[in-house]
Amino acid sequence: MSILDEHAPLEQATFAGGCFWCMVTPFEELPGIHSIISGYTGGHTDCPTYEEVCTDKTGHAEAVQITFQPQLFPYEKLLEIFWQQIDPTDEGGQFHDRGSSYRTAIFYHNEEQRQTAEQSKLELEQSGRFDKPIATEILPAGTFYPAEEHHQDYHMKNPAHYKRYRKGSGRDAFISSHWAIQAKDKIGLKDTLNSMQYHVTQNSGTEPPFQNEFWDHKAEGIYVDIVSGEPLFSSKEKFDSGCGWPSFTKPLRPHHVEEQLDLSHGMVRMEVRSRFGESHLGHVFDDGPGPNGLRYCINSAALRFIRKEDLEREGYGEFLSLFEAQS
């Protein structure tokens, strides 16, 4: 979790979005997030177990409860992320998981949250992104029961099974089809990107080492996808690997970075792509200096840099606290 001001007030946000394993990763590593707990809420029984909830007889839904600092990461931003993880038109569950325990809902903790959630839902309905009505309910928060320990941070304890489950459930395919930049929207990219940016992001190309914009860049700020604008990496995790390309120990928001097996050029590598832009970024290797031992080797041509002084103006103000905390 990110560095917090211990004197700043905290709030809670509670979201049901189907399988709670999949609702943790989109919110972790965000500025101002104190904790994310998987659990059960919205039902009529006390202290339910996973097995009981799955029977659909308790009335509870699988959910996550997020404790956060609203002045660092506002509730509106949490709602934006929430909508992008679910099928809000499905009344009978989520993806391959069926039943009321997998329904979607926003459980508000105060009147301000209720109004903000209602407005957010209305905007989604009016956007035309979905061709069916939004079924996600907005309800007052009740007692939240933490799930069993083995369900907490499941993606860390069982990463291989978690990745297979996400893909097999249909969640990732749905998110990609509804939130990724579609092919029809990429038609004009040849006019907006230079030849190297297009070659790298759209054709999985590689730019020359030591002859690119950010390989030795040292300014403070964040790096976003040149195509979609989604935040990818921070200067705080950037280091000189000597390879001639920008290198980072970890993504700024792991949920925005996808890894895919790459067998091209007679090698076995892990390709790194942006989730919504679907841009080729580079590759990740296990020879990095950070605690996870990873080195994200990224093409400058796939990135746009936003200085910390410009984060608020550019719409990335939630990340300004990352740099203020170290001052």
Buried (B, 14 or more C-beta within 10 A) or exposed (E): BBEBBEEEEBBBBBBBBBBBBBBBBBBBBBBBBBEBBBBBBBBEBEEBBBEBBBEBBBBBBBBBBBBBBBEBBBBEBBBEBBBBBBBBEBBEBBBEBEBBBBBBBBBBBEEEBBEBBEEBBEEBEEEEEBEEEBBBBBBEBEEBBEBEEEBBBBBEEBEEEBEEBBEEBBBBEBBBEBBBBEEEEBEEBEEEBEEBBBBBBBEBBBBEEEEBBBBEBEEBBBBBBBBBBBBBBBBBBBEEBEBBBBBBBBBBBBBBBBBEEBEEEEEEBBBBBBBBBBBBBBBBBEEBEEEEEBBBBBBBBBBBBBBBEBBEEBEBBBBBBBBEBEE
